[in-house]
Amino acid sequence: MACGCAVISTYHAGIPEAIEPDENGWLIAKKDQVALVKTLDRAVNDASARNLLASNAQAKARKMFGRNHMQKLLSELLHEVEI
């Protein structure tokens, strides 16, 4: 996401918290080979969708994991545990 690439992943652990289907990536069920092939085909052949998802993915990665946001979260955490 941070590199500005379209993301294809599975519904696993915390991934769906970061990937919003057809917004900033594509999510498929684990072991669903048919869905994987269809999604890869779309990623290769639909440049406009791929580029839009890649741009949205990079923006979300910067927002969620950018330096300013991470510094703010760390600061809040340190204030919570301060004795």
N, CA, C and O atoms as a printed pandas DataFrame, in Angstrom:
     atom_number atom_name residue_name chain_id  residue_number  x_coord  y_coord  z_coord
0              1         N          MET        A               1    0.822   -1.191    0.000
1              2        CA          MET        A               1    0.000    0.000    0.000
2              3         C          MET        A               1    0.866    1.254    0.000
3              4         O          MET        A               1    0.631    2.180   -0.775
4              5         N          ALA        A               2    1.860    1.275    0.868
5              6        CA          ALA        A               2    2.696    2.464    1.003
6              7         C          ALA        A               2    3.488    2.762   -0.262
7              8         O          ALA        A               2    3.859    3.909   -0.511
8              9         N          CYS        A               3    3.745    1.737   -1.054
9             10        CA          CYS        A               3    4.506    1.915   -2.296
10            11         C          CYS        A               3    3.629    2.354   -3.456
11            12         O          CYS        A               3    4.130    2.581   -4.557
12            13         N          GLY        A               4    2.332    2.477   -3.226
13            14        CA          GLY        A               4    1.431    2.906   -4.289
14            15         C          GLY        A               4    1.093    1.798   -5.258
15            16         O          GLY        A               4    0.953    2.028   -6.460
16            17         N          CYS        A               5    0.962    0.589   -4.729
17            18        CA          CYS        A               5    0.599   -0.560   -5.553
18            19         C          CYS        A               5   -0.811   -1.007   -5.185
19            20         O          CYS        A               5   -1.244   -0.896   -4.038
20            21         N          ALA        A               6   -1.513   -1.517   -6.196
21            22        CA          ALA        A               6   -2.820   -2.110   -5.917
22            23         C          ALA        A               6   -2.588   -3.361   -5.078
23            24         O          ALA        A               6   -1.653   -4.119   -5.335
24            25         N          VAL        A               7   -3.427   -3.576   -4.087
25            26        CA          VAL        A               7   -3.251   -4.671   -3.148
26            27         C          VAL        A               7   -4.300   -5.750   -3.391
27            28         O          VAL        A               7   -5.486   -5.463   -3.549
28            29         N          ILE        A               8   -3.837   -6.991   -3.417
29            30        CA          ILE        A               8   -4.722   -8.148   -3.466
30            31         C          ILE        A               8   -4.363   -9.000   -2.265
31            32         O          ILE        A               8   -3.211   -9.402   -2.106
32            33         N          SER        A               9   -5.347   -9.277   -1.417
33            34        CA          SER        A               9   -5.083  -10.054   -0.220
34            35         C          SER        A               9   -6.319  -10.874    0.144
35            36         O          SER        A               9   -7.322  -10.878   -0.569
36            37         N          THR        A              10   -6.213  -11.565    1.270
37            38        CA          THR        A              10   -7.313  -12.397    1.745
38            39         C          THR        A              10   -7.950  -11.774    2.985
39            40         O          THR        A              10   -7.381  -10.886    3.621
40            41         N          TYR        A              11   -9.126  -12.257    3.303
41            42        CA          TYR        A              11   -9.799  -11.869    4.543
42            43         C          TYR        A              11   -9.125  -12.644    5.670
43            44         O          TYR        A              11   -9.542  -13.753    6.002
44            45         N          HIS        A              12   -8.087  -12.060    6.255
45            46        CA          HIS        A              12   -7.329  -12.747    7.296
46            47         C          HIS        A              12   -6.845  -11.734    8.318
47            48         O          HIS        A              12   -6.372  -10.652    7.970
48            49         N          ALA        A              13   -6.969  -12.098    9.566
49            50        CA          ALA        A              13   -6.474  -11.280   10.686
50            51         C          ALA        A              13   -6.922   -9.822   10.529
51            52         O          ALA        A              13   -8.111   -9.555   10.351
52            53         N          GLY        A              14   -5.987   -8.894   10.594
53            54        CA          GLY        A              14   -6.322   -7.478   10.549
54            55         C          GLY        A              14   -6.328   -6.868    9.166
55            56         O          GLY        A              14   -6.529   -5.662    9.021
56            57         N          ILE        A              15   -6.111   -7.680    8.149
57            58        CA          ILE        A              15   -6.034   -7.150    6.787
58            59         C          ILE        A              15   -7.299   -6.401    6.393
59            60         O          ILE        A              15   -7.193   -5.310    5.832
60            61         N          PRO        A              16   -8.497   -6.933    6.659
61            62        CA          PRO        A              16   -9.701   -6.192    6.277
62            63         C          PRO        A              16   -9.866   -4.835    6.975
63            64         O          PRO        A              16  -10.669   -4.010    6.540
64            65         N          GLU        A              17   -9.121   -4.606    8.040
65            66        CA          GLU        A              17   -9.157   -3.295    8.679
66            67         C          GLU        A              17   -8.464   -2.241    7.814
67            68         O          GLU        A              17   -8.799   -1.058    7.871
68            69         N          ALA        A              18   -7.502   -2.682    7.020
69            70        CA          ALA        A              18   -6.751   -1.756    6.175
70            71         C          ALA        A              18   -7.269   -1.728    4.742
71            72         O          ALA        A              18   -7.256   -0.679    4.097
72            73         N          ILE        A              19   -7.717   -2.857    4.249
73            74        CA          ILE        A              19   -8.169   -2.960    2.865
74            75         C          ILE        A              19   -9.683   -2.890    2.790
75            76         O          ILE        A              19  -10.383   -3.711    3.382
76            77         N          GLU        A              20  -10.173   -1.922    2.071
77            78        CA          GLU        A              20  -11.603   -1.797    1.814
78            79         C          GLU        A              20  -11.826   -2.247    0.370
79            80         O          GLU        A              20  -11.355   -1.593   -0.561
80            81         N          PRO        A              21  -12.544   -3.365    0.176
81            82        CA          PRO        A              21  -12.712   -3.919   -1.168
82            83         C          PRO        A              21  -13.215   -2.887   -2.179
83            84         O          PRO        A              21  -14.167   -2.149   -1.925
84            85         N          ASP        A              22  -12.556   -2.863   -3.316
85            86        CA          ASP        A              22  -12.862   -1.958   -4.430
86            87         C          ASP        A              22  -12.699   -0.484   -4.075
87            88         O          ASP        A              22  -13.111    0.390   -4.838
88            89         N          GLU        A              23  -12.107   -0.210   -2.931
89            90        CA          GLU        A              23  -11.808    1.165   -2.530
90            91         C          GLU        A              23  -10.295    1.397   -2.585
91            92         O          GLU        A              23   -9.826    2.355   -3.200
92            93         N          ASN        A              24   -9.541    0.508   -1.932
93            94        CA          ASN        A              24   -8.080    0.637   -1.927
94            95         C          ASN        A              24   -7.384   -0.712   -2.084
95            96         O          ASN        A              24   -6.197   -0.841   -1.786
96            97         N          GLY        A              25   -8.110   -1.697   -2.544
97            98        CA          GLY        A              25   -7.531   -3.012   -2.786
98            99         C          GLY        A              25   -8.621   -4.027   -3.070
99           100         O          GLY        A              25   -9.806   -3.698   -3.114
100          101         N          TRP        A              26   -8.201   -5.259   -3.261
101          102        CA          TRP        A              26   -9.147   -6.348   -3.492
102          103         C          TRP        A              26   -8.923   -7.425   -2.452
103          104         O          TRP        A              26   -7.783   -7.796   -2.174
104          105         N          LEU        A              27   -9.986   -7.923   -1.883
105          106        CA          LEU        A              27   -9.915   -9.009   -0.909
106          107         C          LEU        A              27  -10.629  -10.230   -1.478
107          108         O          LEU        A              27  -11.701  -10.125   -2.075
108          109         N          ILE        A              28  -10.014  -11.380   -1.280
109          110        CA          ILE        A              28  -10.611  -12.632   -1.723
110          111         C          ILE        A              28  -10.563  -13.626   -0.573
111          112         O          ILE        A              28   -9.762  -13.492    0.352
112          113         N          ALA        A              29  -11.431  -14.620   -0.648
113          114        CA          ALA        A              29  -11.438  -15.658    0.381
114          115         C          ALA        A              29  -10.183  -16.520    0.254
115          116         O          ALA        A              29   -9.671  -16.743   -0.843
116          117         N          LYS        A              30   -9.703  -16.995    1.395
117          118        CA          LYS        A              30   -8.548  -17.903    1.388
118          119         C          LYS        A              30   -8.865  -19.131    0.557
119          120         O          LYS        A              30   -9.978  -19.657    0.599
120          121         N          LYS        A              31   -7.892  -19.575   -0.185
121          122        CA          LYS        A              31   -7.957  -20.789   -1.004
122          123         C          LYS        A              31   -8.977  -20.715   -2.138
123          124         O          LYS        A              31   -9.309  -21.742   -2.729
124          125         N          ASP        A              32   -9.476  -19.524   -2.451
125          126        CA          ASP        A              32  -10.416  -19.365   -3.562
126          127         C          ASP        A              32   -9.615  -19.046   -4.823
127          128         O          ASP        A              32   -9.403  -17.883   -5.166
128          129         N          GLN        A              33   -9.182  -20.088   -5.493
129          130        CA          GLN        A              33   -8.323  -19.935   -6.665
130          131         C          GLN        A              33   -9.041  -19.249   -7.821
131          132         O          GLN        A              33   -8.430  -18.481   -8.563
132          133         N          VAL        A              34  -10.322  -19.521   -7.974
133          134        CA          VAL        A              34  -11.088  -18.886   -9.052
134          135         C          VAL        A              34  -11.133  -17.369   -8.836
135          136         O          VAL        A              34  -10.905  -16.596   -9.766
136          137         N          ALA        A              35  -11.427  -16.957   -7.612
137          138        CA          ALA        A              35  -11.465  -15.523   -7.300
138          139         C          ALA        A              35  -10.083  -14.894   -7.469
139          140         O          ALA        A              35   -9.973  -13.757   -7.929
140          141         N          LEU        A              36   -9.050  -15.608   -7.110
141          142        CA          LEU        A              36   -7.693  -15.088   -7.269
142          143         C          LEU        A              36   -7.379  -14.846   -8.740
143          144         O          LEU        A              36   -6.843  -13.797   -9.100
144          145         N          VAL        A              37   -7.711  -15.814   -9.587
145          146        CA          VAL        A              37   -7.452  -15.664  -11.022
146          147         C          VAL        A              37   -8.238  -14.482  -11.581
147          148         O          VAL        A              37   -7.688  -13.682  -12.338
148          149         N          LYS        A              38   -9.511  -14.360  -11.221
149          150        CA          LYS        A              38  -10.341  -13.251  -11.703
150          151         C          LYS        A              38   -9.788  -11.910  -11.239
151          152         O          LYS        A              38   -9.761  -10.943  -12.000
152          153         N          THR        A              39   -9.350  -11.858   -9.992
153          154        CA          THR        A              39   -8.834  -10.609   -9.446
154          155         C          THR        A              39   -7.502  -10.239  -10.092
155          156         O          THR        A              39   -7.269   -9.074  -10.415
156          157         N          LEU        A              40   -6.638  -11.218  -10.279
157          158        CA          LEU        A              40   -5.366  -10.949  -10.961
158          159         C          LEU        A              40   -5.610  -10.487  -12.392
159          160         O          LEU        A              40   -4.939   -9.576  -12.878
160          161         N          ASP        A              41   -6.574  -11.119  -13.069
161          162        CA          ASP        A              41   -6.910  -10.718  -14.433
162          163         C          ASP        A              41   -7.395   -9.272  -14.456
163          164         O          ASP        A              41   -7.018   -8.497  -15.335
164          165         N          ARG        A              42   -8.219   -8.920  -13.497
165          166        CA          ARG        A              42   -8.706   -7.536  -13.421
166          167         C          ARG        A              42   -7.557   -6.577  -13.149
167          168         O          ARG        A              42   -7.477   -5.508  -13.754
168          169         N          ALA        A              43   -6.671   -6.959  -12.240
169          170        CA          ALA        A              43   -5.536   -6.099  -11.899
170          171         C          ALA        A              43   -4.642   -5.853  -13.110
171          172         O          ALA        A              43   -4.117   -4.753  -13.284
172          173         N          VAL        A              44   -4.472   -6.860  -13.934
173          174        CA          VAL        A              44   -3.617   -6.736  -15.110
174          175         C          VAL        A              44   -4.310   -5.955  -16.224
175          176         O          VAL        A              44   -3.679   -5.139  -16.895
176          177         N          ASN        A              45   -5.594   -6.199  -16.422
177          178        CA          ASN        A              45   -6.287   -5.674  -17.600
178          179         C          ASN        A              45   -7.098   -4.406  -17.376
179          180         O          ASN        A              45   -7.492   -3.765  -18.350
180          181         N          ASP        A              46   -7.359   -4.024  -16.149
181          182        CA          ASP        A              46   -8.142   -2.820  -15.879
182          183         C          ASP        A              46   -7.238   -1.775  -15.226
183          184         O          ASP        A              46   -7.214   -1.618  -14.006
184          185         N          ALA        A              47   -6.506   -1.076  -16.067
185          186        CA          ALA        A              47   -5.516   -0.110  -15.571
186          187         C          ALA        A              47   -6.162    1.005  -14.761
187          188         O          ALA        A              47   -5.593    1.450  -13.764
188          189         N          SER        A              48   -7.331    1.461  -15.166
189          190        CA          SER        A              48   -7.949    2.568  -14.424
190          191         C          SER        A              48   -8.339    2.136  -13.012
191          192         O          SER        A              48   -8.117    2.882  -12.059
192          193         N          ALA        A              49   -8.913    0.953  -12.865
193          194        CA          ALA        A              49   -9.259    0.441  -11.531
194          195         C          ALA        A              49   -8.001    0.206  -10.713
195          196         O          ALA        A              49   -7.941    0.567   -9.538
196          197         N          ARG        A              50   -7.001   -0.395  -11.331
197          198        CA          ARG        A              50   -5.744   -0.679  -10.634
198          199         C          ARG        A              50   -5.094    0.609  -10.145
199          200         O          ARG        A              50   -4.641    0.683   -9.003
200          201         N          ASN        A              51   -5.047    1.613  -10.998
201          202        CA          ASN        A              51   -4.408    2.876  -10.627
202          203         C          ASN        A              51   -5.184    3.615   -9.543
203          204         O          ASN        A              51   -4.586    4.219   -8.654
204          205         N          LEU        A              52   -6.512    3.570   -9.613
205          206        CA          LEU        A              52   -7.324    4.221   -8.585
206          207         C          LEU        A              52   -7.123    3.530   -7.236
207          208         O          LEU        A              52   -6.927    4.199   -6.222
208          209         N          LEU        A              53   -7.169    2.206   -7.216
209          210        CA          LEU        A              53   -6.961    1.477   -5.967
210          211         C          LEU        A              53   -5.559    1.720   -5.418
211          212         O          LEU        A              53   -5.381    1.875   -4.210
212          213         N          ALA        A              54   -4.575    1.753   -6.296
213          214        CA          ALA        A              54   -3.192    1.985   -5.860
214          215         C          ALA        A              54   -3.053    3.362   -5.219
215          216         O          ALA        A              54   -2.415    3.507   -4.176
216          217         N          SER        A              55   -3.649    4.362   -5.842
217          218        CA          SER        A              55   -3.588    5.723   -5.293
218          219         C          SER        A              55   -4.303    5.797   -3.946
219          220         O          SER        A              55   -3.786    6.383   -2.995
220          221         N          ASN        A              56   -5.486    5.204   -3.870
221          222        CA          ASN        A              56   -6.233    5.196   -2.610
222          223         C          ASN        A              56   -5.494    4.411   -1.528
223          224         O          ASN        A              56   -5.502    4.794   -0.358
224          225         N          ALA        A              57   -4.856    3.312   -1.928
225          226        CA          ALA        A              57   -4.114    2.496   -0.964
226          227         C          ALA        A              57   -2.948    3.282   -0.375
227          228         O          ALA        A              57   -2.712    3.246    0.832
228          229         N          GLN        A              58   -2.230    3.985   -1.227
229          230        CA          GLN        A              58   -1.093    4.763   -0.742
230          231         C          GLN        A              58   -1.559    5.881    0.196
231          232         O          GLN        A              58   -0.923    6.144    1.217
232          233         N          ALA        A              59   -2.652    6.525   -0.149
233          234        CA          ALA        A              59   -3.179    7.595    0.712
234          235         C          ALA        A              59   -3.583    7.039    2.076
235          236         O          ALA        A              59   -3.309    7.658    3.104
236          237         N          LYS        A              60   -4.231    5.875    2.088
237          238        CA          LYS        A              60   -4.646    5.298    3.363
238          239         C          LYS        A              60   -3.431    4.855    4.180
239          240         O          LYS        A              60   -3.404    5.036    5.398
240          241         N          ALA        A              61   -2.439    4.281    3.524
241          242        CA          ALA        A              61   -1.230    3.855    4.238
242          243         C          ALA        A              61   -0.536    5.051    4.875
243          244         O          ALA        A              61   -0.079    4.983    6.016
244          245         N          ARG        A              62   -0.463    6.126    4.140
245          246        CA          ARG        A              62    0.160    7.339    4.705
246          247         C          ARG        A              62   -0.641    7.869    5.887
247          248         O          ARG        A              62   -0.075    8.309    6.888
248          249         N          LYS        A              63   -1.965    7.821    5.760
249          250        CA          LYS        A              63   -2.819    8.317    6.839
250          251         C          LYS        A              63   -2.716    7.424    8.072
251          252         O          LYS        A              63   -2.598    7.922    9.192
252          253         N          MET        A              64   -2.760    6.112    7.872
253          254        CA          MET        A              64   -2.750    5.171    8.999
254          255         C          MET        A              64   -1.371    4.967    9.610
255          256         O          MET        A              64   -1.244    4.781   10.820
256          257         N          PHE        A              65   -0.335    5.002    8.768
257          258        CA          PHE        A              65    0.992    4.632    9.232
258          259         C          PHE        A              65    2.056    5.694    8.986
259          260         O          PHE        A              65    3.247    5.438    9.158
260          261         N          GLY        A              66    1.626    6.879    8.586
261          262        CA          GLY        A              66    2.577    7.964    8.358
262          263         C          GLY        A              66    3.245    8.397    9.658
263          264         O          GLY        A              66    2.742    8.135   10.751
264          265         N          ARG        A              67    4.359    9.048    9.522
265          266        CA          ARG        A              67    5.157    9.449   10.678
266          267         C          ARG        A              67    4.355   10.286   11.666
267          268         O          ARG        A              67    4.401   10.031   12.869
268          269         N          ASN        A              68    3.628   11.274   11.179
269          270        CA          ASN        A              68    2.878   12.154   12.092
270          271         C          ASN        A              68    1.833   11.381   12.878
271          272         O          ASN        A              68    1.695   11.561   14.088
272          273         N          HIS        A              69    1.104   10.527   12.193
273          274        CA          HIS        A              69    0.062    9.753   12.871
274          275         C          HIS        A              69    0.672    8.780   13.876
275          276         O          HIS        A              69    0.165    8.639   14.989
276          277         N          MET        A              70    1.736    8.122   13.497
277          278        CA          MET        A              70    2.374    7.156   14.402
278          279         C          MET        A              70    2.983    7.863   15.615
279          280         O          MET        A              70    2.932    7.337   16.727
280          281         N          GLN        A              71    3.556    9.049   15.407
281          282        CA          GLN        A              71    4.089    9.816   16.542
282          283         C          GLN        A              71    2.972   10.199   17.499
283          284         O          GLN        A              71    3.151   10.145   18.715
284          285         N          LYS        A              72    1.815   10.587   16.956
285          286        CA          LYS        A              72    0.684   10.951   17.790
286          287         C          LYS        A              72    0.214    9.749   18.606
287          288         O          LYS        A              72   -0.018    9.871   19.809
288          289         N          LEU        A              73    0.070    8.582   17.960
289          290        CA          LEU        A              73   -0.354    7.378   18.672
290          291         C          LEU        A              73    0.631    6.988   19.759
291          292         O          LEU        A              73    0.229    6.621   20.864
292          293         N          LEU        A              74    1.913    7.065   19.451
293          294        CA          LEU        A              74    2.939    6.718   20.438
294          295         C          LEU        A              74    2.905    7.691   21.609
295          296         O          LEU        A              74    3.022    7.283   22.764
296          297         N          SER        A              75    2.745    8.964   21.315
297          298        CA          SER        A              75    2.673    9.963   22.378
298          299         C          SER        A              75    1.474    9.701   23.292
299          300         O          SER        A              75    1.592    9.770   24.515
300          301         N          GLU        A              76    0.322    9.399   22.689
301          302        CA          GLU        A              76   -0.878    9.105   23.480
302          303         C          GLU        A              76   -0.666    7.865   24.348
303          304         O          GLU        A              76   -1.072    7.835   25.509
304          305         N          LEU        A              77   -0.038    6.861   23.787
305          306        CA          LEU        A              77    0.229    5.636   24.535
306          307         C          LEU        A              77    1.169    5.916   25.709
307          308         O          LEU        A              77    0.942    5.429   26.817
308          309         N          LEU        A              78    2.204    6.686   25.472
309          310        CA          LEU        A              78    3.162    6.996   26.546
310          311         C          LEU        A              78    2.491    7.800   27.648
311          312         O          LEU        A              78    2.802    7.609   28.824
312          313         N          HIS        A              79    1.582    8.691   27.294
313          314        CA          HIS        A              79    0.868    9.459   28.317
314          315         C          HIS        A              79   -0.059    8.565   29.134
315          316         O          HIS        A              79   -0.260    8.804   30.325
316          317         N          GLU        A              80   -0.619    7.547   28.508
317          318        CA          GLU        A              80   -1.509    6.619   29.216
318          319         C          GLU        A              80   -0.751    5.776   30.245
319          320         O          GLU        A              80   -1.280    5.498   31.322
320          321         N          VAL        A              81    0.464    5.373   29.931
321          322        CA          VAL        A              81    1.224    4.499   30.828
322          323         C          VAL        A              81    2.135    5.261   31.784
323          324         O          VAL        A              81    2.809    4.661   32.621
324          325         N          GLU        A              82    2.150    6.565   31.655
325          326        CA          GLU        A              82    2.994    7.394   32.500
326          327         C          GLU        A              82    2.590    7.246   33.971
327          328         O          GLU        A              82    1.405    7.275   34.305
328          329         N          ILE        A              83    3.565    7.090   34.820
329          330        CA          ILE        A              83    3.302    6.900   36.255
330          331         C          ILE        A              83    3.438    8.231   36.978
331          332         O          ILE        A              83    3.257    8.295   38.194
